[in-house]
Amino acid sequence: MYPDSVADVVKRHAHGDHTGLQPYSSEPNAAIPYYKMGVRELELAKTSNWYGKRVPGTDLHFEHMHFVGSDGSNFGLTSTGVFSEPMQSLNKYQVEPTKYRKEYIDRAKIEIDRKWDALYSRAIDIQDYDHRMYNLAKHNCQHYFAEVLQKAQEYATEEKPLMLP
């Protein structure tokens, strides 16, 4: 599901190892703007006891996964589509220490969103009214995060890697 260069971070997280998580804090003057993987409790009734635990039989876990930027920019996927949170809501997130080059993530987001827009338009044309970007089991916030990372990995070069030091 994940490209090799980011597999360890996401796999460790997906298997319930949250030891590297830290509270989100912005760094607006970062030399190279970046995103981190942010997670927070799901905003669903009766799920707080499940926060961070794996969904049995899957690589999914009970939490919302989101890109959270050094400058406060952010985005993720929910049942209503791709969204951003207000800056004051970012304190709900804990983040992995790994930094991903913002320019690659933003470019990947644009491409992924265009792909989904085209699929949606095609579904309307053929009257497939059940076609949605979000699907709890097959394409949720965690899948979207991985999809954007995979696309961003395609832009990385030896001189400008996706993962920052």
VODREN-322887 format. One record per residue (C-alpha): residue in one letter; x, y, z. Coordinates in nm, 4 decimals, padded with zeros to 6 digits. Example, Ala and Ser with C-alpha at 12.3 -4.5 7.8 and 13.67 -1.06 7.14 Angstrom:
# residues 2
+---+----------+----------+----------+
| r |     east |    north |       up |
+---+----------+----------+----------+
| A |  01.2300 | -00.4500 |  00.7800 |
| S |  01.3670 | -00.1060 |  00.7140 |
+---+----------+----------+----------+
//
This chain:
# residues 165
+---+----------+----------+----------+
| r |     east |    north |       up |
+---+----------+----------+----------+
| M |  00.0000 |  00.0000 |  00.0000 |
| Y |  00.2893 |  00.2401 |  00.0707 |
| P |  00.6072 |  00.3163 | -00.1211 |
| D |  00.9216 |  00.1668 |  00.0291 |
| S |  01.0686 |  00.4968 |  00.1471 |
| V |  00.7715 |  00.5773 |  00.3702 |
| A |  00.6576 |  00.2233 |  00.4473 |
| D |  00.8288 |  00.1939 |  00.7843 |
| V |  00.6647 |  00.5020 |  00.9337 |
| V |  00.3152 |  00.4207 |  00.8171 |
| K |  00.3440 |  00.0471 |  00.8814 |
| R |  00.4668 |  00.1071 |  01.2359 |
| H |  00.1791 |  00.3442 |  01.2925 |
| A | -00.0760 |  00.1096 |  01.1336 |
| H |  00.0354 | -00.1675 |  01.3661 |
| G | -00.0403 |  00.0416 |  01.6706 |
| D |  00.3046 |  00.1745 |  01.7554 |
| H |  00.2290 |  00.5332 |  01.8525 |
| T |  00.5495 |  00.5887 |  02.0492 |
| G |  00.6753 |  00.8640 |  01.8182 |
| L |  00.3620 |  01.0789 |  01.8334 |
| Q |  00.3935 |  01.4319 |  01.9697 |
| P |  00.1475 |  01.7202 |  01.9971 |
| Y |  00.1206 |  01.9291 |  01.6807 |
| S |  00.2972 |  02.2630 |  01.6781 |
| S |  00.3439 |  02.4884 |  01.3800 |
| E |  00.6802 |  02.5968 |  01.2456 |
| P |  00.5853 |  02.8776 |  01.0034 |
| N |  00.9479 |  02.9737 |  00.9371 |
| A |  01.0675 |  02.6223 |  00.8470 |
| A |  01.3538 |  02.6371 |  00.5968 |
| I |  01.1683 |  02.3808 |  00.3834 |
| P |  00.7897 |  02.3771 |  00.4319 |
| Y |  00.6599 |  02.0318 |  00.5217 |
| Y |  00.3650 |  01.8191 |  00.6238 |
| K |  00.3539 |  01.5574 |  00.8957 |
| M |  00.1137 |  01.2704 |  00.9472 |
| G | -00.1386 |  01.3906 |  01.2035 |
| V | -00.3857 |  01.1709 |  01.3868 |
| R | -00.6744 |  01.2462 |  01.6176 |
| E | -00.9752 |  01.0717 |  01.7620 |
| L | -01.2619 |  01.0071 |  01.5254 |
| E | -01.5522 |  01.2424 |  01.5772 |
| L | -01.7992 |  00.9602 |  01.6166 |
| A | -01.9996 |  00.8706 |  01.9220 |
| K | -01.8595 |  00.5890 |  02.1354 |
| T | -01.5231 |  00.5596 |  01.9570 |
| S | -01.2899 |  00.7307 |  02.2044 |
| N | -01.2106 |  00.4004 |  02.3803 |
| W | -01.0951 |  00.2629 |  02.0461 |
| Y | -00.8638 |  00.5515 |  01.9565 |
| G | -00.5349 |  00.4258 |  01.8108 |
| K | -00.6388 |  00.0600 |  01.8121 |
| R | -00.6436 | -00.1554 |  01.5003 |
| V | -00.9641 | -00.2486 |  01.3281 |
| P | -00.9622 | -00.6298 |  01.3563 |
| G | -00.8470 | -00.8070 |  01.0408 |
| T | -00.7216 | -00.4892 |  00.8698 |
| D | -00.4288 | -00.2462 |  00.8596 |
| L | -00.6709 |  00.0316 |  00.9549 |
| H | -00.7024 |  00.1898 |  01.2968 |
| F | -00.9652 |  00.3864 |  01.4838 |
| E | -00.8449 |  00.7406 |  01.4211 |
| H | -00.8588 |  01.0160 |  01.1657 |
| M | -00.5377 |  01.0597 |  00.9622 |
| H | -00.4589 |  01.4017 |  00.8172 |
| F | -00.1740 |  01.5980 |  00.6577 |
| V | -00.0733 |  01.8771 |  00.8984 |
| G |  00.1672 |  02.1416 |  00.7678 |
| S |  00.4486 |  02.3370 |  00.9235 |
| D |  00.2581 |  02.6540 |  00.8332 |
| G | -00.0800 |  02.5322 |  00.9608 |
| S | -00.2016 |  02.4209 |  00.6194 |
| N | -00.3775 |  02.0855 |  00.6441 |
| F | -00.6071 |  01.8469 |  00.4632 |
| G | -00.7585 |  01.5038 |  00.4878 |
| L | -01.0545 |  01.3009 |  00.3712 |
| T | -01.3856 |  01.2490 |  00.5436 |
| S | -01.7236 |  01.1203 |  00.4304 |
| T | -01.8057 |  01.4651 |  00.2867 |
| G | -01.4818 |  01.4831 |  00.0840 |
| V | -01.1417 |  01.6473 |  00.1191 |
| F | -01.1412 |  01.9123 |  00.3911 |
| S | -00.9187 |  02.1381 |  00.6010 |
| E | -00.9461 |  02.2145 |  00.9692 |
| P | -00.9293 |  02.5638 |  01.1199 |
| M | -00.5913 |  02.6440 |  01.2757 |
| Q | -00.7344 |  02.6336 |  01.6302 |
| S | -00.8497 |  02.2728 |  01.5733 |
| L | -00.4997 |  02.1485 |  01.4917 |
| N | -00.4204 |  02.1158 |  01.8623 |
| K | -00.6353 |  01.7991 |  01.8584 |
| Y | -00.3705 |  01.6294 |  01.6453 |
| Q | -00.0678 |  01.4301 |  01.7419 |
| V |  00.1961 |  01.4000 |  01.4709 |
| E |  00.4640 |  01.1577 |  01.3641 |
| P |  00.8126 |  01.3142 |  01.3614 |
| T |  00.8690 |  01.2369 |  00.9903 |
| K |  00.8482 |  01.5456 |  00.7663 |
| Y |  00.7296 |  01.5245 |  00.4047 |
| R |  00.8257 |  01.7929 |  00.1525 |
| K |  00.5182 |  02.0193 |  00.1218 |
| E |  00.5631 |  02.1006 | -00.2470 |
| Y |  00.5411 |  01.7289 | -00.3374 |
| I |  00.2429 |  01.6611 | -00.1117 |
| D |  00.0516 |  01.9637 | -00.2470 |
| R |  00.1247 |  01.8585 | -00.6055 |
| A |  00.0161 |  01.5003 | -00.5318 |
| K | -00.3044 |  01.6209 | -00.3655 |
| I | -00.3963 |  01.8185 | -00.6763 |
| E | -00.3387 |  01.5157 | -00.9012 |
| I | -00.5250 |  01.2723 | -00.6747 |
| D | -00.8190 |  01.5113 | -00.6378 |
| R | -00.8332 |  01.5601 | -01.0169 |
| K | -00.8362 |  01.1836 | -01.0643 |
| W | -01.1267 |  01.1456 | -00.8220 |
| D | -01.3144 |  01.4372 | -00.9825 |
| A | -01.2802 |  01.2687 | -01.3232 |
| L | -01.4007 |  00.9360 | -01.1811 |
| Y | -01.6972 |  01.1110 | -01.0236 |
| S | -01.7858 |  01.2897 | -01.3475 |
| R | -01.7656 |  00.9622 | -01.5361 |
| A | -01.9865 |  00.7924 | -01.2769 |
| I | -02.2489 |  01.0656 | -01.3226 |
| D | -02.2319 |  01.0216 | -01.7002 |
| I | -02.3045 |  00.6505 | -01.6711 |
| Q | -02.5547 |  00.7109 | -01.3895 |
| D | -02.3538 |  00.5235 | -01.1261 |
| Y | -02.5007 |  00.7204 | -00.8377 |
| D | -02.3262 |  00.5162 | -00.5716 |
| H | -01.9766 |  00.6311 | -00.6693 |
| R | -01.8180 |  00.8245 | -00.3860 |
| M | -01.4581 |  00.9051 | -00.3034 |
| Y | -01.5036 |  00.8006 |  00.0594 |
| N | -01.5711 |  00.4410 |  00.1538 |
| L | -01.5186 |  00.3361 |  00.5138 |
| A | -01.3630 | -00.0008 |  00.4267 |
| K | -01.1997 |  00.0654 |  00.0880 |
| H | -01.1049 |  00.4338 |  00.0682 |
| N | -01.1098 |  00.6271 |  00.3934 |
| C | -00.8804 |  00.8968 |  00.5376 |
| Q | -00.5998 |  00.6465 |  00.5910 |
| H | -00.6183 |  00.5160 |  00.2337 |
| Y | -00.6270 |  00.8723 |  00.1031 |
| F | -00.3196 |  00.9626 |  00.3079 |
| A | -00.1351 |  00.6640 |  00.1605 |
| E | -00.2517 |  00.7450 | -00.1914 |
| V | -00.1209 |  01.1026 | -00.1677 |
| L |  00.2110 |  00.9776 | -00.0233 |
| Q |  00.2490 |  00.7254 | -00.3037 |
| K |  00.1934 |  00.9932 | -00.5661 |
| A |  00.4296 |  01.2372 | -00.3888 |
| Q |  00.7007 |  00.9706 | -00.3829 |
| E |  00.7011 |  00.9812 | -00.7659 |
| Y |  00.8380 |  01.3376 | -00.7583 |
| A |  01.1245 |  01.2661 | -00.5218 |
| T |  01.4813 |  01.2820 | -00.6455 |
| E |  01.8082 |  01.2052 | -00.4756 |
| E |  01.8729 |  01.5788 | -00.4471 |
| K |  01.5200 |  01.6582 | -00.3255 |
| P |  01.3772 |  01.3585 | -00.1376 |
| L |  01.0192 |  01.3400 | -00.0151 |
| M |  01.1228 |  01.2780 |  00.3453 |
| L |  01.3148 |  01.5632 |  00.5019 |
| P |  01.6011 |  01.5194 |  00.7504 |
+---+----------+----------+----------+
//
